[in-house]
Amino acid sequence: MKKKIDALRDELFSKVHGNNLVYNTCWEDPKIDRELLQINDSSEIVMISSAGCNALDYLIDNPKKIYAIDVNFRQNALLELKKVLFRTGSYDQLFAFFGKGFYKNAVEFYSLKIRAELPQKAQEFWDKKLYYFYKNKKKKSFYFFGTSGTFAWLFNKYIHRNKARSALVDKLFSSTSIEEQKQIYKELEPVLINKFVKWLMNRHLTMSLLGVPRPQRELILKEYPNGGVGEFAAQRLKYIFTELPIQDNYFWYLYTYGHYKTSNCPEYLKASHFSKLAEREKNLITHTSSIQKFLENNPKAYSHYILLDHQDWLAHYAPDILVNEWKEILKNSKAGTKILMRSASKKIDYFPNFVKEAVSFSPLAIQLHKNDRVGTYGSTYLAIVR
C-alpha cells in the first residue's frame, strides 16, 4: 500500500514540477556561496539555474563565464527575462519587474523592447505568462505566481488576514537588534506556528508546491520523527528570527510581503550593481539540459559547480544517474575545482566512494551554514577536487 501511495505522490510532484515555473526566486544564500566559492575573473561556473537570482549575484564577482543549466525551460526563461532587462531596460524597470513584482507598463515594454531579445522558448513562455507582472486584486506580485509563489501567496494571506499577527510581523522586520527580535518572536511564535501550520507543512501537496520531492521530505522525517517537516520548519524559523539579524534577510521579507525594498533585496537588484551587470550579462549563458548532458556536450575543466540540492533527488530516484553525473563532474574538473551543494539532511551519506577519494570537504561550509539566512536546508557542503 505504501508503495502505491509513494508512487502517487511522486506522480503528483512530477506533474507539478514538470509543467510549471516552480521557483520564482532562489532559496540559497549567495552571501555564503560567494565567501565559499571565491569567484574571480578566471572562474568558469556550471550551475543549476533555479530562478537566476544567484547566477546574477555571482556575476558581480566578474567570472569569465557562468553556464546556467536547468531541465525545466521555464526556469531559464525567467533568467533570460532578467538578462534582457539589464540589456534593454533601466534600473527602475528592472526593480519594478523583480523588486516590486509588477510593472504597470509591462505589456507595452515587453512588446517594444523585451520580446525580440528573448530566445524562442522564452518568448513562447512569456507571451502566455506576462500577466504574472500585472497587479490585480487577487495576486499583486510576480512572486505570488508559479508553484512556490502559490505557497508564498497563501503564506502572505495567512499572516496579514489577522491584524495582530500582521502587526507583530511588521514589528519583527523593523527590529534593530537580536535581543529585540527574540522578544517579539516569543510573542509571535504561538500565532505564527500553530498546529494547523505544522499539519499543512507535513502535507505532500505543500511540499510539491515548494519544489520539495518525497525523498527530501523523508530525509527530514528521519531526523524529526515526532513532528516531521512542521517541527523542522518551526525550529528553523525560530533560529532565523532569533539568532540572525533580520535587517538584510530579504528571503523572508519577500515571502512575508511579496516584494523587496531597495534596502533589503538581492545584490543583483541593487542600483550600485546595475551597470556592471549590464556589461556582463552576456557572460551568463543558459542551457536547458541536465548537468550530465551539458558536460558530455561541453567538455572542459570548469572551476566551479553549484548543484543546489538536486542530488538528494538523484540519490533516491536515480542513483545510477548520480554516479554518472559525478563521473562527468570529476572528468571536467581540475585540482582546486569547487563543488557546492546542499541537502535536506544534516549529513550527506550518498557520495560514491570514488567521489570521497577524489575530493576533500571544506569545514568552512559547516561553519557558514549557521549563518544561512534562508534556513530551509539541513546542511551545506563544499567539495574541493584534490
Long-range contacts (C-beta under 8 A, 24 or more apart in sequence): 6-214, 9-204, 9-208, 9-214, 10-213, 10-214, 10-317, 12-204, 12-205, 12-208, 13-204, 13-207, 13-208, 13-213, 13-214, 16-147, 16-208, 16-209, 17-72, 17-147, 17-208, 17-211, 17-213, 18-72, 20-74, 20-146, 20-147, 21-72, 21-74, 21-75, 21-77, 21-78, 21-125, 21-129, 21-145, 21-146, 21-147, 21-149, 22-72, 22-74, 22-75, 22-146, 22-147, 22-148, 22-211, 23-50, 23-51, 23-75, 23-146, 23-148, 23-211, 24-51, 24-78, 24-142, 24-143, 24-145, 24-146, 24-148, 24-149, 24-152, 25-51, 25-53, 25-143, 25-148, 25-251, 25-254, 26-50, 26-51, 26-52, 26-53, 26-54, 26-266, 27-251, 27-374, 27-376, 28-54, 28-308, 28-342, 28-374, 28-377, 29-251, 29-371, 29-372, 29-373, 29-374, 30-54, 30-57, 30-58, 30-266, 30-267, 31-371, 31-373, 32-368, 32-369, 32-371, 32-372, 32-380, 33-57, 33-58, 33-306, 33-340, 34-58, 34-61, 35-364, 35-368, 36-338, 36-340, 36-362, 36-364, 36-365, 36-368, 36-380, 36-382, 37-304, 37-306, 37-338, 37-340, 38-338, 39-63, 39-304, 42-303, 43-303, 43-304, 44-300, 44-302, 44-303, 44-304, 45-302, 45-303, 45-304, 45-305, 45-306, 46-291, 46-294, 46-295, 46-302, 46-304, 46-305, 46-306, 46-332, 47-304, 47-305, 47-306, 47-307, 48-291, 48-306, 48-307, 48-308, 48-310, 49-75, 49-76, 49-79, 49-286, 50-75, 50-308, 51-75, 51-78, 51-79, 52-78, 52-79, 52-82, 52-83, 53-266, 53-268, 54-266, 54-306, 55-79, 55-284, 56-82, 56-266, 56-268, 56-277, 56-281, 56-284, 57-266, 57-267, 57-268, 58-306, 59-268, 59-277, 59-280, 59-281, 59-283, 59-284, 60-267, 60-268, 60-273, 60-276, 60-277, 62-276, 62-280, 63-283, 63-304, 64-283, 65-283, 65-284, 65-285, 66-283, 66-284, 66-285, 67-285, 67-287, 67-294, 67-298, 67-302, 68-284, 68-285, 68-286, 68-287, 69-286, 69-287, 69-288, 69-289, 69-290, 69-291, 69-294, 70-286, 70-287, 70-288, 70-289, 71-288, 71-289, 71-290, 72-288, 73-121, 73-122, 73-125, 73-288, 74-125, 76-121, 76-122, 76-286, 76-287, 76-288, 77-118, 77-121, 77-122, 77-125, 77-126, 79-284, 79-286, 80-118, 80-119, 80-122, 80-286, 81-114, 81-118, 81-122, 81-126, 82-268, 83-281, 83-284, 84-113, 84-114, 84-117, 84-118, 85-114, 86-274, 86-277, 86-278, 86-281, 87-117, 87-278, 87-281, 88-113, 88-114, 88-117, 89-113, 89-114, 91-271, 91-274, 94-269, 94-274, 95-262, 95-269, 95-271, 97-133, 97-142, 98-142, 98-260, 98-269, 99-259, 99-260, 99-261, 99-262, 99-265, 99-269, 100-141, 100-259, 100-260, 101-133, 101-140, 101-141, 101-142, 101-143, 101-144, 101-258, 101-259, 102-133, 102-134, 102-135, 102-140, 102-141, 102-142, 103-133, 104-135, 106-130, 106-133, 106-134, 119-286, 121-288, 140-258, 141-258, 141-259, 143-254, 143-258, 143-259, 144-258, 147-208, 147-209, 147-210, 147-211, 148-209, 148-210, 148-211, 150-209, 151-206, 151-209, 151-210, 152-254, 152-255, 152-258, 153-258, 155-255, 155-256, 156-255, 156-256, 156-257, 156-258, 158-197, 159-192, 159-256, 162-191, 164-191, 165-191, 165-192, 169-256, 172-241, 172-246, 173-246, 173-253, 173-256, 175-246, 175-247, 176-247, 178-242, 178-243, 178-244, 178-245, 181-241, 181-242, 181-245, 181-246, 182-242, 185-238, 185-241, 185-242, 188-241, 189-234, 189-238, 192-237, 193-230, 193-233, 193-234, 193-237, 197-230, 197-233, 198-227, 198-228, 198-230, 198-231, 198-233, 198-234, 199-230, 200-230, 201-228, 201-229, 201-230, 201-233, 202-228, 202-229, 202-230, 212-344, 213-312, 213-313, 213-316, 213-317, 214-316, 215-312, 215-313, 215-315, 215-316, 215-317, 216-309, 216-312, 216-313, 216-344, 217-344, 218-316, 219-312, 219-343, 219-344, 219-345, 219-378, 220-344, 220-345, 220-378, 222-345, 223-345, 223-346, 223-378, 236-375, 236-376, 237-375, 239-375, 240-373, 240-374, 240-375, 244-371, 244-373, 248-373, 249-373, 250-373, 251-373, 251-374, 252-373, 290-321, 290-325, 291-325, 291-328, 291-329, 292-321, 292-324, 292-325, 292-328, 295-328, 295-329, 295-331, 295-332, 296-328, 299-331, 299-332, 300-332, 301-332, 301-333, 301-334, 301-337, 302-332, 302-333, 302-337, 303-334, 303-336, 303-337, 303-338, 304-337, 304-338, 304-339, 304-340, 305-329, 305-333, 305-337, 305-338, 305-339, 305-340, 306-340, 306-341, 307-339, 307-340, 307-341, 308-341, 308-342, 309-341, 309-342, 309-343, 309-344, 309-377, 311-341, 311-343, 311-348, 311-350, 312-343, 312-344, 312-345, 315-350, 319-350, 322-350, 322-352, 323-352, 326-351, 326-352, 326-354, 326-355, 327-354, 330-354, 330-355, 330-358, 330-385, 333-385, 334-385, 335-385, 335-386, 336-384, 336-385, 337-384, 337-385, 338-382, 338-383, 338-384, 338-385, 339-382, 339-383, 339-384, 339-385, 340-365, 340-380, 340-381, 340-382, 341-380, 341-381, 341-383, 342-377, 342-379, 342-380, 342-381, 343-377, 343-378, 343-379, 343-381, 344-377, 344-378, 345-378, 345-379, 346-378, 346-379, 347-378, 347-379, 348-379, 348-381, 355-383, 358-385, 358-386, 359-383, 359-384, 359-385, 359-386, 360-384, 360-386
